[in-house]
Each structure stands twice: as C-alpha cells, then as structure tokens.
Amino acid sequence: MKFVCDGLDLCDAVLKVVKAASAKSTNPLLEGIKLEAYEDCLKLTATDLEISLEKKIRADVKIAGAAVVTGKYFADFVRKLTDEQIELVLSDRRQLRISYMDSEGFLQCLPADDFPRIERVESERSLSIVEKDLKDLIHKSIFAVATDDSRPVLKGVLFEIDEYELTAVALDGFRISCIKKGLESNAGKFSIVIPARALGEMLKMISDSEDTVATVKVSKNYLMLELSHTTLISRLIEGEFIKYRQIIPQEFTSEITVKKDLLADGIERAAVLSNNPKNNLVKFDIREKLLTLTSNSEIGNIKENIAVALKGKDILIAFNARYFTEALKVINDDYVRISFNSPVAPCVMKAANADDSLFLILPVRLVG
C-alpha cells in the first residue's frame, strides 16, 4: 500500500472515526483504524462492534492495499501534520512509514484481513427528514436518556415512525422528553430504539441545513446514516420501551406562562444554595401572578420572585433544578407554558408558541 493525501483531510477523517474505536479491548483490532487505499480514495474505518464510523477522503493511490493502525497513536500523530502533504507506505513487515517534509515516522500495523466485517444495512425500511429537523429532534431528546444500566432500553431514544411523522422519546425515570417532526415521505409504521452514543455521533455529522435531507436506513438490528462521505452504522437496542403515553397527563388544574430566560436564571441561582447537590431541590410557590422560587441550606437561603400568568389553582411544588434547566436550554422560545395537577404529580412544560416538543418532569415530595 502506498498513497499520498492532504494532512488536514487525513486529520479530520481520523478524528471523526477514532471515536468508534474501543478505548481498551482484549481485541487490539477494535482499538484500531482500518486504512483502505483504492482508486483515488482512502477509506478509514473504526468499530467497537456496537457502532462503526467510516470516512472517505481523496488520495493519490500508487499501490492499493489495506492495514490497521492503532487508533489513539495514529490520531495523536496526524493531528500535528495538518499543513502537510503526507505519504504513507506499508512495508512487507506491516510497518507503516509516514513521510512528511524531510521527516518520517513508523507505526507497526495489524493485518487488515482480521479486522471485523462491518455490517452493511440493507434498506428494509428508511426515513427521510430535513437535516435541521433531525438535529433539533436529537438535541431536544438525548439529554433525558438514562445513564445507568438497570434498564438498558432506556439508554437509547425511541424513534416512533407513523407514516409522515417521527416521534422521539427519551426518559430516565424522572423526566420524559417527547419531540415530533415531520418526514419528507411516507415511511410506514415502525419503531426502533437508537443508543444515545450513536445519536451523539449523528449530531456531529448533521448540518443545520433546511435544504438537505438525511435518510436513515434501518434493518432488523442496525441503522445506517450516510452524510458527506461519512457513514455511521449502529446496532439498535433490543427490548420493549416503556409505554410513555400512559404517563403523560392530558388534563391539568393549573397552568403558568413565564418568560423562559427569567425562569432559567432564577432556577440556576436558587440551585446554587440548594440543600443537596444530588437533588438540587428548588421549591415553586405559585400564587396569582407570581412564581416564588426558594432554596435553603446551611450556607444560606434564596428567594426569587418571577412574574407569571396563571390559569387555575395556586400550587406549592418542588423539583430537581437540573431537570428543569436542562429542558429549558433546548426550548427555542421566549416563553414557556408549564402545567400542573398536584404537588406529587408530574408537570408538563412546552414552548408557549409551539406544540412539537413536550417535557415531563417528576416533582420531589416535600416533607412536612
């Protein structure tokens, strides 16, 4: 194998795909990046068997071939060579010579034939969605994914496809994020659970374009997304997702409309003095046209008064401040509507001028 490529292109590709390589594995090939040179192309591939990333760049290929380099060391090396044309040559002893300017380095390689075969996704089903909408949907749902291993299916986001509509749902036992977006064509009816890690990588691939459509291909156990010469393939999470519709209330006894930035700033200030860093307990005392946020600890206490528009009954309720602030950060509106039923029932928050996003948050029970 022998080829020449641009250092910046190589660095960009390596830093993209290396995220799919295992940090530490009993199989050294899973810590590697496979380099395949053919025609006028260099393809880089990394996988940990759960997620795979591929990236193609232009290269002047003199001798076609393939090799596997250790991902971490190769990435650390090429990130220093972004301004150079780089020549890479594989010797008969599986040593990769990296030549740049008047210097060179060597890396020992592993046999490419032993690299895991990447599962190709035959398009049994697919969904097409504007890139900006897909990015917004992932951004507004991924933060609510569970992080513990007690319910593996909750470590992903449920994608429910119903012809021209996609609903994404994430929950961790304390909150729910439910986002709806339209699809570009009729995708039929099916549902999948996508690992949060794969969605995090998809976020980095997707642009903010309203003119570009992304197509996600789905097979029984895998999904594939191809954008800008980059391909992501991920294993799907198996198992039955929680029946979230039964948890979301449809009627409420109280509703407030409040300026989002005032609420977010007030909650963050109140949380500074919350009694327990794990709970971040902040009380919401809603009466007539005023929301009073309070928190207490040995250090001191704080009281924030915020003007609101209230429909319905007064209510005193408490929440983990972090769940509120994380939801408020992804709402793109100047005002939010928050609906309540009782001090022990979940509240539902939405943007005041949009109905495609819903955030449910469980309260913290007040003692005494």
N, C-alpha and C positions, 0 to 999 in steps of 0.2 A: 504494500500500500504506500502510495506517495501522492501528496497533493499540497497545493498552496491555497491559503484563504486569507481573508481580511481578519486582523486581530480583533477588531471591535465586533464584527459579526460572530466570530467564534466565542468571544467572551459572553456576549448576550445570550447565545444559544446554550452554552454550558451552564450559566447561572439560572436559566429557566428550567432545564431538565434535571439538574442535580437535586432539586427539591423532591423528586420522586425516588431518589436513591435512599436505601436504608442507611441510617447513621451508624448502626452497628448490627452486624448479622453474622450468623455462623457460616453463611454462604458469601464469600467475598465478591462474587459476581453481582450480588444485589447492592453492593456499595459502589458499583462501577457505572461508567457511562460507555455505552457501545458506540463506536465510531464506524460508520459505513460510508466509504467513498465510492461513488459510481457516476458515470457520465459527467455532468458538470455540477454535481451535488454532493454535499456532505450531510448525512443524517445522523443525529445524535439521539440516543435513547437511554432512558433510565427507568427502573421499576423496582418496587418492593413487593410486587405481586398483588397489591391492593390497588395501586394507582400507577399508571405509566404515563410518561411525557415524552413526546418526540418533537424534534425541531429540525427543519431543513434549512441549510444556507447554501449559497453559491460557492463553488470551489473549482479550481483548475486541477482536475484529477489527471495525473500522469499514469498512475498504476492503481487500478481498482483493488479494494480489499477492505478488511474489517478487523477491528481489535477492540478490547475492553480496557479502559484506563480506570484507575481508582478515582472516583468522583471528587472527593474532597481535595486531594492533592492537585489534580488536574485543574479544578476550579480556582484554587488559590494561585496556581502558576499563571494561567492565561489571563486572569483579571489584571495582571501587571503589564500585559502586552497589547493593549487596545489600540495603540498608534502604529502598529507594525503589520507588515505582510509576514505571514508565518508559513513555514514549510514543515510538514510533518511526514516522516518517513518511518515505516515499520520494517525492522530487520528480521532476518530468518530466526533470530533468537528471541523474538517477541519483545524487542526493545523499541520504544517509540522515540525517535530523535526529533526534537522540537528546535528548529533553527530560526533565528530572528536577528536581523542586522548582522554583526560579526560574532554572535554568541550562539550557544546551543545548550540544550538540556536534554536529559534522558529520563524516561519513565518505563518501568517494567510493566508489560501488559499481560492480560489473561486471554485465553483463547475465545474468540468470538462465537465459535460453534457451540460453546457450552452456555452462552447467555440465554436466559429464559425466553421462550417464544411469547411474543406479545399477542394477546387475544384480539383478533380483529372483530369488530362489531358488524355483523350483517344486519342491515336495516329492516328488522321485523316491524318496528314502529319508530316514529320520529315526531318531533315537534319543532315548528319553526316560529321564532319570536324575534322581534326587533331587539338588537343588542342592548340598547339603552334600557329597555323594559326588563330584560333578563338580569342585567347588572343591578338594577334597582330592586328587583324581587329578591335576589340573593342577599344583597346588602341589608335589606329590611327583615330578613328571616334568620340568617346564620347566627346572629348573636344570642338567640334564645335556645340554641341546641344544647342538650345535656352534655356534660363533660365526664361524668362518672360512668363506670362500666356495668352498673346494676341492670340497666335496660339498654342493651346495645342498639336497638332500633331507634332510640331517641337521640343517638349520636349523629343522626342524619336529619335531613329535611325531607318531608313528604311532598312529592310533586303529584298532585291530582290533576289529570287531564280529562276534560269533558268537552270534546269537540273543539270549539273555538276559544276555550277558557282554560287557563292554568292557575291552580291554587297551590301556593307553597305554605306549608305549616311546619313550625318548629315549636317544641315545648320541652321543658326540663323539670316539670313537676311543680313549678312555682309561677310560671308565666307561659303564655302562648303568643306566638306571632303568626298571623294569618294574612297573606298577601295574594291579591288576584291580579292577573294580567291577561290581556287578550292575545290570541295566537293568530298567525298570518294565514293559516289554512286549517281545515278540519283534520285534527289528529286522532279522532276516535275517542274512546274512553279507556283509560288505564291509569294505574298509579305505581310509583316507584319511590324508594327511599334512597337519597343520594348522600354519601358520607360528607360531613362538614369539611373535611380536609380537601376533598375533590372540589367542592364548591368554592373553597378559598382559592384554589389554583385557577378555577374558571373565572373568578373575579379579576384576576391579574391578566387574563387573556382577553377579556371582553372590553370593547371600547364604549364610549358614551354616544356613539352614533345613532341617530334616528333613521338613517338611510340604509343601514346594514342589517341583514337578517342572519341570525345564528340558527343553525339546525343541529339539534341534539338527537343522535341516533341511539336507539335502545334495543337491546336484545334481552334474553331472559335474565341474565345475571350481570350484564355490563352496560355502560353507556359510553358514547364517544362524542367528543366535540372537536371540530377542526376549524381553526381560525388562523389566518396569517402565517401559514406554513408551520403552525404548531398544532399538535394533536394530543388531546388528553383522553385517556381510556381509564375508566374506573370501575371497580367491582361495586355492585349495588348491595345495599344492606337487606338481608332477608328478615322476615318476621312481620307480624301484624302491628300496624301503628295504632296508637290509642285513638278511640272514637272521639275526636276532639269536639265535634258538633254538639255532643251531649253535655259538654262542659260550659259552652259559651251561652250566657243568659240572653234571652231575646227581649225581655221587658225589664224596666228599671223604675225605681221610685224617686231617684234624684239624678240630675244631670247638671254639670257646670261647663261653661265655656270660658277659657282662660288663655291669655297670651302665652305662647309656648316659651319664649325666652325668659320671661319673668318667672314662670314656674320652674324651669330648669335651673336657673341661677339660684332661686330660693331653696330648692331641694339640695343642691350641692353645698350651699353654705350651711344649711341645717345639719347635713350629714357629717360635716367636719366635727361636730360635737356630739355625735350620736353615741349612745351608751356602749354599744358592742360593735366592733369593726365588722364582724361576720353578719350581723343583722342589719346594720345601718338604719336603725329604727327611726322613722320620722312620722309624727302624727299629723293628720289632716283634719282640721276642725272647720267645717263648712257651715256658715250661718249667713243667711240673706245674701248680701253682695260681697262677702269677704271669705277668703280662704286663709286660715292661720296655720302656718307650719311651725311645729315645735320639736325640739330635741333636747335631751337632758343627759348629763353625765357628771362624774366627779369633777371634771375640768370646768364645767360651766353649763349654761343653757342658752338657747337662742330661740327667738320668736320672729317669724317673718309673716307680714300681712300682705296679701295679694288680692287685688280686685278681681271678682269673677261675676259671671251672670249665672244665677242659679234657677233651675226649674225643679220644683218638688220639695222634698223634706230636707231639713238640716241633718248633718251626719258627722260623727266623730269616728275616724278610722285610721289605721296605721299601716305603713308599708316599709319594705326594704327599699331604701332610697336608690340603690344601684339598679334595681329592676325598672324604676321609673326613668332614671336618667339615660339608661341605655336605649329605651324605647323612644324617648324624646329626641335623641340625637339623630334618629333615622326618619323622623317625620318632617316632610318638606312643606310646612305650612306655618303661617304666623300664629294661628290659633289652634287649640285642640279642644275636643269635647270628651269629657270623662263622665261615665255613667256608673251609678252605684245602686245597691239594693239594701245592704245592711253592713255593720262593722265586721261581720265574719264571712261575707260573700265576696267573690272576686269583682273587681271593677273592670270596665272595658274602655279603652282610650282609642280615639280615632282623630285624624286630621279633621278640622272643622269644615273644610271645603272639598273633601274627597272621601270616597267611600270604598276605595280599593284596598285599604290596609286597616287591620284591627289588632290591637294589643291587649291581651287579658293579663291581669296581674292579681295574684292572691294576696290578701291582707295578712298582717301579723296580728294575732289575737292579743288584745290588751287585757292585762291582769288588773283587777280591782276597779 
